[in-house]
Amino acid sequence: MTQEDAAMANRAASSADDTITYRQATPEDADAIHAILRPYVMNRKLFARTEAEVIELTRHGFIAEAGGRAVGFAAVEVYSRKLAEVQSLAVSADYQGRGIGQELVGRCVQRAKELGVVEVMAISSSEDFLKRCGFDYALPDQKRALFYQLQPRSLD
């Protein structure tokens, strides 16, 4: 095998490893999900989740995988038939910019739709990203979410 053939084989293997697949999350994914969320929790972009909370999120959560490794996660928490929320959206830094987050959000929205939910909300530090996913500040009938902070955010 020539050096050129070896380089082509390496590129082919590398691109096969970069193929992103999506699936329903399971409770067995809890450790992998925590690993994806950890950098976001450390940067105070997401709240820390207990193992029990992550396991509960897998009920309506989705995993993105590359090369057999979890590289993204998002879940939709259904509060009622009227309202659900996209939660814990995170994509590993080395896989950002590939549309993984948008696909995960899309799967969450689709799950809420299948469950008959009327509205889905999302809270994020990246409004542009959410707008690309179809979210906006106001619903067609001009509803808005307002917040009252009761205590400072912490790493816990």
DAGICOR-V588615 format. One record per pair of residues at least 12 apart in sequence whose ideal C-beta (glycine too) atoms are under 10 Angstrom apart, sorted by the first residue. I is the first residue (numbers start at 1). J is the second residue. D is the distance in Angstrom with one decimal. If there is no record, write none. Layout:
# DAGICOR-V588615
I | J | D
I | J | D
This chain:
# DAGICOR-V588615
13 | 67 | 9.6
14 | 67 | 9.3
16 | 66 | 9.9
16 | 67 | 7.9
17 | 66 | 6.4
17 | 67 | 3.7
17 | 68 | 8.5
17 | 69 | 8.9
18 | 66 | 5.8
18 | 67 | 7.4
18 | 71 | 9.8
18 | 95 | 8.5
18 | 98 | 8.3
19 | 65 | 9.0
19 | 66 | 6.8
19 | 67 | 8.0
20 | 64 | 5.5
20 | 65 | 7.1
20 | 66 | 5.4
20 | 67 | 9.6
20 | 71 | 7.4
20 | 72 | 8.0
20 | 91 | 10.0
20 | 95 | 7.5
20 | 98 | 6.7
20 | 99 | 8.3
20 | 100 | 6.0
20 | 103 | 7.7
21 | 63 | 8.8
21 | 64 | 7.4
21 | 65 | 5.1
21 | 66 | 7.8
21 | 67 | 9.8
21 | 68 | 9.2
22 | 62 | 5.9
22 | 63 | 7.0
22 | 64 | 5.5
22 | 65 | 7.6
22 | 72 | 8.4
22 | 100 | 8.5
22 | 103 | 6.2
22 | 104 | 7.4
22 | 106 | 9.6
22 | 107 | 6.5
23 | 62 | 7.0
23 | 63 | 5.6
23 | 64 | 8.6
23 | 65 | 7.1
23 | 70 | 9.7
23 | 107 | 9.7
24 | 58 | 7.9
24 | 59 | 9.2
24 | 60 | 8.7
24 | 61 | 7.5
24 | 62 | 6.4
24 | 63 | 7.7
24 | 107 | 8.9
24 | 111 | 9.2
25 | 54 | 8.9
25 | 55 | 9.4
25 | 57 | 7.4
25 | 58 | 4.0
25 | 59 | 8.3
25 | 60 | 8.6
25 | 61 | 3.8
25 | 62 | 5.9
25 | 63 | 4.8
25 | 70 | 8.7
25 | 73 | 6.7
25 | 74 | 9.1
25 | 75 | 7.1
26 | 55 | 9.0
26 | 58 | 5.7
26 | 59 | 9.6
26 | 61 | 8.9
26 | 63 | 8.4
27 | 51 | 9.2
27 | 52 | 9.9
27 | 54 | 8.4
27 | 55 | 4.5
27 | 56 | 9.0
27 | 57 | 9.9
27 | 58 | 5.5
27 | 59 | 8.9
28 | 55 | 9.3
28 | 58 | 8.6
29 | 54 | 8.2
29 | 55 | 8.9
29 | 57 | 9.9
29 | 58 | 6.1
29 | 61 | 8.0
29 | 63 | 5.8
29 | 65 | 9.8
29 | 70 | 6.5
29 | 73 | 7.9
30 | 49 | 9.3
30 | 50 | 9.8
30 | 51 | 5.5
30 | 52 | 9.1
30 | 53 | 9.5
30 | 54 | 4.8
30 | 55 | 5.5
30 | 57 | 9.2
30 | 58 | 7.3
31 | 51 | 8.6
31 | 54 | 9.0
31 | 70 | 9.2
32 | 54 | 9.8
32 | 63 | 7.4
32 | 65 | 9.0
32 | 69 | 7.8
32 | 70 | 3.9
32 | 71 | 9.3
32 | 73 | 8.0
33 | 49 | 8.2
33 | 51 | 9.5
33 | 54 | 5.2
33 | 55 | 9.1
33 | 57 | 7.6
33 | 58 | 7.4
33 | 61 | 7.6
33 | 63 | 7.5
33 | 70 | 7.0
33 | 72 | 9.8
33 | 73 | 5.0
33 | 75 | 8.9
33 | 88 | 7.6
33 | 90 | 8.4
34 | 48 | 9.2
34 | 49 | 7.4
34 | 50 | 9.6
34 | 51 | 7.6
34 | 54 | 6.3
34 | 73 | 9.5
35 | 69 | 9.4
35 | 70 | 7.4
35 | 71 | 10.0
35 | 73 | 9.6
35 | 90 | 9.7
35 | 92 | 8.6
36 | 63 | 8.7
36 | 64 | 9.0
36 | 69 | 9.9
36 | 70 | 6.1
36 | 71 | 7.1
36 | 72 | 6.6
36 | 73 | 5.1
36 | 74 | 9.9
36 | 88 | 8.7
36 | 89 | 9.9
36 | 90 | 4.9
36 | 91 | 7.5
36 | 92 | 6.0
36 | 95 | 9.8
37 | 49 | 6.6
37 | 54 | 7.9
37 | 57 | 9.9
37 | 73 | 7.0
37 | 88 | 6.1
37 | 89 | 9.5
37 | 90 | 5.1
38 | 90 | 8.8
39 | 90 | 7.8
39 | 92 | 8.2
39 | 93 | 6.9
40 | 88 | 8.4
40 | 89 | 8.8
40 | 90 | 5.0
40 | 91 | 9.4
40 | 93 | 9.9
40 | 125 | 9.8
41 | 88 | 9.7
41 | 90 | 9.0
41 | 155 | 6.9
41 | 156 | 9.7
42 | 155 | 7.4
43 | 125 | 9.6
43 | 155 | 10.0
44 | 125 | 9.3
44 | 153 | 6.1
44 | 154 | 8.7
44 | 155 | 7.1
45 | 89 | 9.8
45 | 90 | 8.3
45 | 124 | 8.6
45 | 125 | 5.8
45 | 126 | 9.1
46 | 87 | 8.6
46 | 88 | 6.2
46 | 89 | 8.2
46 | 90 | 6.5
46 | 124 | 9.8
46 | 125 | 9.6
47 | 87 | 9.0
47 | 88 | 8.4
47 | 153 | 7.7
47 | 154 | 9.1
47 | 155 | 9.2
47 | 156 | 8.8
48 | 154 | 8.8
48 | 155 | 6.5
48 | 156 | 6.1
49 | 75 | 9.9
49 | 87 | 8.9
49 | 88 | 6.7
53 | 77 | 9.9
53 | 87 | 9.6
53 | 88 | 8.9
54 | 73 | 8.9
54 | 75 | 8.8
54 | 88 | 7.8
56 | 75 | 8.7
56 | 77 | 8.3
57 | 73 | 8.3
57 | 74 | 9.0
57 | 75 | 3.9
57 | 76 | 8.8
57 | 77 | 6.9
57 | 87 | 6.5
57 | 88 | 5.9
58 | 73 | 9.0
58 | 75 | 7.1
59 | 75 | 7.8
59 | 76 | 9.4
59 | 77 | 8.9
59 | 78 | 8.9
59 | 111 | 9.7
60 | 74 | 9.7
60 | 75 | 5.6
60 | 76 | 4.8
60 | 77 | 7.0
60 | 78 | 6.5
60 | 84 | 8.1
60 | 86 | 10.0
60 | 87 | 9.4
60 | 107 | 9.4
60 | 108 | 7.2
60 | 111 | 5.2
60 | 112 | 7.9
60 | 114 | 9.8
60 | 115 | 7.9
61 | 73 | 6.4
61 | 74 | 6.8
61 | 75 | 3.4
61 | 76 | 7.7
61 | 77 | 9.2
61 | 87 | 8.6
61 | 88 | 7.6
61 | 104 | 9.0
61 | 107 | 9.2
61 | 108 | 8.1
61 | 111 | 9.0
62 | 74 | 5.9
62 | 75 | 7.2
62 | 76 | 8.8
62 | 89 | 9.9
62 | 103 | 8.4
62 | 104 | 5.4
62 | 105 | 9.4
62 | 106 | 9.4
62 | 107 | 4.6
62 | 108 | 6.8
62 | 110 | 9.7
62 | 111 | 8.0
63 | 75 | 9.9
63 | 104 | 8.6
63 | 107 | 10.0
64 | 90 | 9.9
64 | 91 | 7.0
64 | 92 | 8.9
64 | 95 | 7.5
64 | 98 | 9.1
64 | 99 | 9.8
64 | 100 | 4.8
64 | 101 | 8.7
64 | 103 | 6.9
64 | 104 | 6.1
64 | 107 | 9.4
65 | 100 | 10.0
66 | 92 | 8.6
66 | 94 | 9.3
66 | 95 | 6.3
66 | 98 | 9.0
66 | 100 | 8.7
69 | 92 | 8.5
69 | 95 | 9.6
70 | 92 | 8.2
71 | 90 | 9.5
71 | 91 | 6.5
71 | 92 | 4.4
71 | 93 | 9.6
71 | 94 | 7.8
71 | 95 | 4.4
71 | 96 | 9.5
71 | 98 | 9.2
71 | 100 | 6.9
72 | 89 | 8.1
72 | 90 | 6.7
72 | 91 | 4.1
72 | 92 | 6.8
72 | 95 | 6.6
72 | 96 | 9.0
72 | 98 | 9.3
72 | 100 | 4.5
72 | 101 | 6.8
72 | 103 | 8.2
72 | 104 | 5.6
73 | 87 | 9.8
73 | 88 | 6.2
73 | 89 | 7.4
73 | 90 | 5.7
73 | 91 | 8.1
73 | 92 | 9.6
73 | 100 | 9.8
73 | 104 | 7.1
74 | 86 | 6.1
74 | 87 | 7.4
74 | 88 | 6.4
74 | 89 | 4.1
74 | 90 | 7.5
74 | 91 | 8.7
74 | 100 | 9.3
74 | 101 | 7.4
74 | 103 | 9.0
74 | 104 | 3.7
74 | 105 | 6.0
74 | 106 | 9.4
74 | 107 | 7.3
74 | 108 | 5.4
74 | 109 | 10.0
74 | 122 | 9.4
75 | 87 | 5.3
75 | 88 | 5.5
75 | 89 | 8.3
75 | 104 | 8.9
75 | 107 | 9.7
75 | 108 | 6.6
75 | 111 | 8.9
76 | 88 | 9.9
76 | 104 | 9.9
76 | 105 | 9.0
76 | 107 | 8.4
76 | 108 | 3.8
76 | 109 | 7.3
76 | 110 | 9.1
76 | 111 | 5.3
76 | 112 | 5.1
76 | 113 | 9.9
76 | 115 | 8.5
76 | 117 | 8.2
76 | 120 | 6.8
76 | 122 | 9.3
77 | 108 | 9.3
77 | 112 | 9.5
78 | 111 | 8.5
78 | 112 | 6.7
78 | 115 | 6.0
78 | 116 | 9.5
78 | 117 | 6.0
78 | 120 | 9.3
79 | 117 | 8.7
79 | 119 | 9.9
79 | 121 | 9.4
80 | 117 | 8.0
80 | 118 | 8.8
80 | 119 | 9.9
81 | 115 | 8.0
81 | 116 | 5.9
81 | 117 | 6.3
81 | 118 | 6.7
82 | 116 | 9.8
82 | 117 | 7.2
82 | 118 | 4.9
82 | 119 | 6.4
83 | 112 | 9.2
83 | 117 | 6.9
83 | 118 | 7.1
83 | 119 | 5.4
83 | 120 | 7.7
83 | 121 | 6.8
84 | 108 | 8.0
84 | 109 | 8.7
84 | 111 | 8.3
84 | 112 | 4.3
84 | 113 | 9.5
84 | 115 | 7.5
84 | 117 | 4.5
84 | 118 | 8.9
84 | 119 | 7.5
84 | 120 | 4.9
84 | 121 | 7.6
84 | 122 | 9.7
85 | 108 | 9.1
85 | 112 | 9.1
85 | 117 | 9.9
85 | 119 | 9.6
85 | 120 | 7.0
85 | 121 | 5.1
85 | 122 | 6.7
85 | 123 | 7.3
85 | 145 | 10.0
86 | 104 | 8.5
86 | 105 | 5.8
86 | 107 | 9.9
86 | 108 | 4.8
86 | 109 | 7.4
86 | 111 | 10.0
86 | 112 | 8.5
86 | 120 | 6.4
86 | 121 | 7.5
86 | 122 | 4.1
86 | 123 | 8.4
86 | 124 | 8.4
86 | 130 | 8.6
86 | 133 | 8.5
86 | 135 | 8.5
87 | 108 | 8.4
87 | 122 | 8.3
87 | 123 | 8.5
88 | 104 | 9.9
89 | 101 | 6.0
89 | 102 | 9.9
89 | 104 | 6.2
89 | 105 | 6.4
89 | 108 | 8.1
89 | 122 | 7.7
89 | 123 | 9.9
89 | 124 | 7.3
89 | 126 | 9.5
89 | 129 | 8.9
89 | 130 | 9.4
89 | 133 | 9.6
90 | 104 | 9.0
91 | 103 | 9.8
91 | 104 | 7.6
99 | 132 | 9.8
101 | 124 | 9.8
101 | 126 | 8.9
101 | 129 | 6.6
101 | 130 | 9.8
101 | 132 | 9.3
101 | 133 | 8.0
102 | 129 | 7.8
102 | 130 | 9.9
102 | 132 | 6.5
102 | 133 | 5.6
102 | 134 | 9.4
103 | 133 | 9.7
104 | 133 | 9.5
105 | 120 | 9.2
105 | 122 | 7.2
105 | 124 | 9.7
105 | 129 | 8.5
105 | 130 | 7.9
105 | 132 | 9.2
105 | 133 | 4.6
105 | 134 | 8.4
105 | 135 | 8.3
106 | 133 | 7.0
106 | 134 | 8.5
108 | 120 | 7.3
108 | 122 | 8.5
108 | 133 | 9.4
109 | 122 | 9.1
109 | 133 | 7.7
109 | 134 | 7.4
109 | 135 | 9.0
118 | 139 | 9.8
119 | 139 | 6.7
119 | 143 | 8.0
120 | 133 | 10.0
120 | 134 | 9.4
120 | 135 | 8.0
121 | 135 | 7.8
121 | 139 | 9.4
121 | 143 | 9.7
121 | 145 | 6.2
122 | 134 | 9.9
122 | 135 | 5.5
123 | 145 | 8.0
123 | 147 | 8.5
